[in-house]
């Protein structure tokens, strides 16, 4: 294997880690709501641009990052309050359609505030290049991977080692049984949105650092890639979402490195369709059984 291949693997892991964080949020929300939040990518976009604005106002990178994450959390909570809370007793189609409207609204606001053109993403994080033989990587790559690992460890602990996490998993398994044993879905649904929002915001900021430029339209791409990773990983399986996000990132950069950027998205979605035809439950999903 040549050095270009290994270089693209590093780039793919960095990009895929960002997709993985967005996909984990999708997975958590779908598990507890059984409905997709199609404005989740715009939450990442909001966090990304608020971080950029904070940096332009003179805040150091850690403070700008925290500001962007908080803004993403507020946006995520607003989506839950506006698009999901009023329709909890309705069919899942209504809140999903509502999130489409919210996505367009947030994108329109972003265009008014920051313009429609791509913006150079400088938020005060130093990009230092390191080389090991012919392979190079940057401090941004390290930041992305370390952040993803830390957030995933924290999220895993929350979901699988705490009382709150047991409640979230109980609702995802069967909301009626969860209610019967005294678990209230409402507060936990709010918590999932509050958790997923900042994670998406941080993911968007990491994408901005990696790509060095962002536009208000990149939220839509994050929605599509996050959704694909969620479905490919196994719908409600966090680890599957992470694995699928990494695979999508790897496929994208390998296509760009060896073929053309024009084929990147087409190949990703074609492989997604093929994978679901072969394994409809996703990479780490389980086959649902129904008693008759």
C-alpha distance (Angstrom), angle and dihedral (degrees) to the residues before:
residue distance angle dihedral
X1 . . .
X2 3.82 . .
X3 3.78 128.0 .
X4 3.80 91.3 -107.2
X5 3.80 89.4 64.1
X6 3.80 93.6 53.4
X7 3.80 90.7 45.4
X8 3.80 90.4 53.1
X9 3.81 90.4 48.7
X10 3.81 89.5 57.6
X11 3.80 91.2 47.5
X12 3.80 90.8 46.8
X13 3.80 93.9 51.4
X14 3.81 89.9 51.3
X15 3.80 93.4 49.4
X16 3.80 93.7 40.2
X17 3.80 91.9 51.9
X18 3.80 89.6 61.7
X19 3.80 91.2 49.2
X20 3.80 88.6 48.5
X21 3.81 92.9 57.6
X22 3.80 91.9 51.7
X23 3.81 90.8 45.8
X24 3.81 91.6 52.6
X25 3.80 89.4 57.0
X26 3.79 90.3 50.3
X27 3.79 89.9 49.1
X28 3.81 93.9 51.0
X29 3.79 93.7 47.4
X30 3.78 94.7 44.8
X31 3.79 90.7 48.6
X32 3.78 94.2 55.0
X33 3.84 98.6 34.7
X34 3.81 104.2 28.2
X35 3.80 85.5 -139.0
X36 3.80 132.1 95.8
X37 3.79 122.1 -116.2
X38 3.80 101.3 -141.6
X39 3.81 91.5 -176.0
X40 3.81 93.5 62.2
X41 3.80 92.9 99.3
X42 3.79 89.3 55.0
X43 3.81 88.0 55.1
X44 3.81 86.8 59.8
X45 3.80 89.4 48.2
X46 3.82 92.2 51.4
X47 3.80 91.9 51.3
X48 3.80 90.8 47.4
X49 3.79 95.7 53.0
X50 3.80 95.4 40.4
X51 3.81 88.0 54.0
X52 3.82 89.2 50.8
X53 3.81 91.6 49.5
X54 3.80 91.8 48.0
X55 3.81 90.2 51.5
X56 3.80 91.1 49.7
X57 3.80 88.6 52.9
X58 3.79 88.9 58.3
X59 3.80 104.1 -97.2
X60 3.82 115.1 144.6
X61 3.79 116.4 -112.5
X62 3.84 97.9 -97.7
X63 3.82 91.0 51.9
X64 3.82 92.1 44.1
X65 3.82 90.0 49.4
X66 3.81 91.2 50.5
X67 3.82 90.9 47.5
X68 3.80 91.3 51.9
X69 3.81 91.9 47.4
X70 3.82 91.8 50.2
X71 3.81 91.3 48.3
X72 3.80 89.6 51.3
X73 3.80 89.8 50.3
X74 3.81 90.8 52.0
X75 3.82 90.8 48.6
X76 3.80 90.9 49.1
X77 3.80 92.1 49.5
X78 3.81 90.3 48.8
X79 3.80 89.5 53.9
X80 3.81 90.6 52.5
X81 3.81 92.2 48.4
X82 3.82 95.2 45.8
X83 3.80 105.4 30.6
X84 3.81 105.2 30.0
X85 3.81 112.4 21.1
X86 3.84 96.6 63.1
X87 3.82 91.8 48.4
X88 3.80 104.6 44.4
X89 3.80 91.8 116.2
X90 3.80 92.9 46.2
X91 3.78 132.1 81.9
X92 3.81 113.9 -73.7
X93 3.82 91.3 -115.4
X94 3.82 92.8 73.3
X95 3.83 97.6 59.2
X96 3.80 91.0 42.3
X97 3.81 90.5 55.2
X98 3.78 88.6 45.8
X99 3.81 90.9 56.4
X100 3.81 89.8 53.7
X101 3.80 88.4 58.2
X102 3.80 90.6 46.6
X103 3.81 90.5 50.5
X104 3.80 91.6 54.3
X105 3.81 90.7 45.3
X106 3.81 94.1 52.0
X107 3.79 91.5 45.9
X108 3.81 90.8 51.0
X109 3.81 91.7 50.3
X110 3.80 90.2 49.5
X111 3.81 91.4 51.4
X112 3.81 90.4 52.0
X113 3.81 92.6 48.5
X114 3.80 102.2 38.9
X115 3.80 105.5 15.5
X116 3.78 129.9 -114.2
X117 3.80 98.0 -90.9
X118 3.78 125.3 91.7
X119 3.80 112.4 -89.3
X120 3.79 126.6 -147.7
X121 3.79 106.2 -110.8
X122 3.79 109.2 -134.8
X123 3.79 113.4 154.7
X124 3.78 101.6 155.0
X125 3.80 99.2 -91.4
X126 3.82 109.9 135.6
X127 3.79 114.2 -126.8
X128 3.80 108.4 -148.6
X129 3.79 121.1 177.6
X130 3.80 122.3 -138.5
X131 3.78 127.2 -171.2
X132 3.78 131.9 -156.7
X133 3.77 105.4 -174.0
X134 3.80 108.0 -54.3
X135 3.81 93.4 -18.8
X136 3.78 119.9 92.4
X137 3.78 133.3 -169.1
X138 3.78 135.4 168.9
X139 3.77 139.1 -133.3
X140 3.81 86.1 -106.2
X141 3.81 90.2 60.9
X142 3.80 90.1 50.4
X143 3.80 91.2 47.3
X144 3.81 92.1 51.4
X145 3.80 96.0 48.7
X146 3.81 95.5 42.5
X147 3.82 92.3 47.2
X148 3.80 91.7 49.3
X149 3.81 92.7 49.0
X150 3.82 93.2 47.5
X151 3.81 93.4 47.5
X152 3.80 92.1 47.2
X153 3.81 92.3 50.5
X154 3.81 90.2 49.4
X155 3.80 92.3 46.8
X156 3.80 92.5 46.8
X157 3.79 90.4 52.0
X158 3.80 91.4 49.0
X159 3.80 95.5 48.1
X160 3.81 99.2 40.0
X161 3.80 105.3 26.6
X162 3.81 106.8 39.3
X163 3.79 136.7 68.1
X164 3.79 89.9 -119.4
X165 3.78 90.5 53.8
X166 3.79 91.8 50.2
X167 3.79 88.2 53.2
X168 3.79 91.8 51.1
X169 3.80 91.4 49.9
X170 3.80 91.6 46.6
X171 3.81 91.5 54.3
X172 3.79 90.9 46.0
X173 3.82 89.5 52.1
X174 3.82 98.0 46.3
X175 3.79 123.2 -19.0
X176 3.82 94.6 -163.7
X177 3.79 93.8 53.9
X178 3.81 89.2 44.9
X179 3.80 89.8 55.1
X180 3.80 90.6 47.3
X181 3.80 91.7 58.0
X182 3.79 92.5 48.6
X183 3.80 103.5 -94.4
X184 3.81 113.3 141.2
X185 3.82 110.7 -145.5
X186 3.82 96.6 -161.8
X187 3.82 100.4 71.6
X188 3.80 92.2 40.6
X189 3.81 91.9 51.6
X190 3.80 88.9 52.7
X191 3.80 89.9 48.6
X192 3.80 92.2 51.9
X193 3.80 90.4 54.2
X194 3.81 91.5 46.6
X195 3.81 90.0 51.7
X196 3.80 96.5 42.4
X197 3.81 94.5 48.8
X198 3.82 99.9 62.0
X199 3.81 90.7 40.9
X200 3.81 89.1 55.1
X201 3.80 90.6 45.7
X202 3.80 91.4 52.6
X203 3.81 89.8 46.9
X204 3.81 89.9 53.8
X205 3.80 91.4 49.1
X206 3.81 89.7 50.9
X207 3.81 90.1 51.4
X208 3.79 89.4 50.4
X209 3.80 91.0 51.4
X210 3.80 91.2 47.5
X211 3.81 96.3 45.9
X212 3.85 94.8 35.9
X213 3.82 89.7 -142.2
X214 3.81 136.9 58.6
X215 3.79 138.8 -176.8
X216 3.82 132.5 -165.0
X217 3.80 88.2 -104.4
X218 3.79 96.0 64.1
X219 3.82 90.8 82.5
X220 3.79 89.5 71.3
X221 3.80 90.4 54.2
X222 3.80 90.0 49.6
X223 3.81 89.0 52.4
X224 3.79 92.7 52.0
X225 3.81 95.3 43.9
X226 3.81 92.3 44.4
X227 3.80 91.6 49.6
X228 3.79 92.3 48.0
X229 3.81 90.5 50.0
X230 3.81 91.1 48.6
X231 3.81 93.9 51.0
X232 3.79 93.1 41.1
X233 3.79 92.5 48.3
X234 3.78 95.4 51.1
X235 3.83 109.1 -81.8
X236 3.81 100.3 -101.0
X237 3.80 99.8 23.4
X238 3.82 110.0 108.6
X239 3.78 94.0 -164.9
X240 3.78 90.7 49.0
X241 3.81 89.5 52.0
X242 3.81 90.4 52.6
X243 3.81 92.5 48.0
X244 3.80 92.3 47.6
X245 3.81 92.0 47.1
X246 3.79 90.3 53.7
X247 3.81 91.5 47.8
X248 3.81 91.8 51.0
X249 3.79 91.0 50.9
X250 3.80 91.4 49.1
X251 3.81 93.4 48.6
X252 3.79 91.4 49.4
X253 3.79 97.2 51.8
X254 3.81 93.4 41.5
X255 3.80 89.9 53.2
X256 3.79 91.1 49.4
X257 3.80 92.8 44.3
X258 3.80 98.1 47.7
X259 3.79 105.1 24.0
X260 3.79 126.8 7.8
X261 3.79 138.9 -53.5
X262 3.81 86.8 -125.4
X263 3.82 90.1 71.7
X264 3.80 96.2 43.9
X265 3.80 102.6 95.1
X266 3.79 95.1 32.4
X267 3.79 92.2 56.0
X268 3.83 92.6 45.3
X269 3.80 93.3 53.7
X270 3.81 93.3 41.1
X271 3.81 90.8 53.6
X272 3.80 88.9 46.6
X273 3.81 91.5 55.8
X274 3.80 91.3 45.6
X275 3.81 92.2 49.2
X276 3.79 92.4 52.0
X277 3.80 91.1 48.4
X278 3.80 89.0 54.9
X279 3.81 97.0 37.6
X280 3.84 111.6 15.3
X281 3.81 93.4 179.7
X282 3.80 91.3 60.7
X283 3.78 131.9 -117.4
X284 3.81 97.3 -58.2
X285 3.79 99.7 13.3
X286 3.78 124.7 114.5
X287 3.77 127.7 -126.9
X288 3.78 110.9 -103.8
X289 3.79 114.2 -129.0
X290 3.77 125.8 -156.9
X291 3.78 126.2 -159.1
X292 3.79 117.8 -137.7
